[in-house]
Amino acid sequence: MKITKWMKIEADGSVGGLLDSKPTLKEMQEWVGGLIEFAPISSKTNWLPVQNPEDLSTLYKGKVLEVICNEEGLLMSLGANAVATWATFNSPVNRVRYPIVGKCIIKYSIDCDKAEEISFNEFASVALMHDEIPSFARNKAINRSDL
């Protein structure tokens, strides 16, 4: 079973909500705070840790299909978004020339029958390239014994 979702990402990298259907142009503009831009995904292998919709305690590598951000975010001096930058470039903020900034929307898919499960340690190693575990993972990190 293949699932496609749109994930709203706050500027600090936390999840602001999940959508089952494509947001309208107006909804996208309201979320990012201005004109939208589809960031160029760096490769066909970009992934993002996402929860298994059938078992929320399991993380999968979700295939990144689109990253939608504020077209004028850099001009507006919005802060770097580590999660959106990772989703776009598969690289941490400090290793890209122009990171993705501000709130964004990430479209991703998971083929539940073929999805690659990732350990929390693997996810943490990705997150630690951003200097700290992102806020959306902190509660899990506190409760996990495998760190």
Secondary structure, DSSP 4 states (H G I P E B T S, - for coil): -EEEEEEEE-TTS-EEEEESSPPPHHHHHHHHTS-EEEEPPS-TT-EEEEEETTEEEEEEEEEEEEEEEETTTTTTTPPB-HHHHHHHHSS-GGGSSS--BS-EEEEEEEETTTPPEE-HHHHHHHHHTTTS--HHHHHHHHH-S--
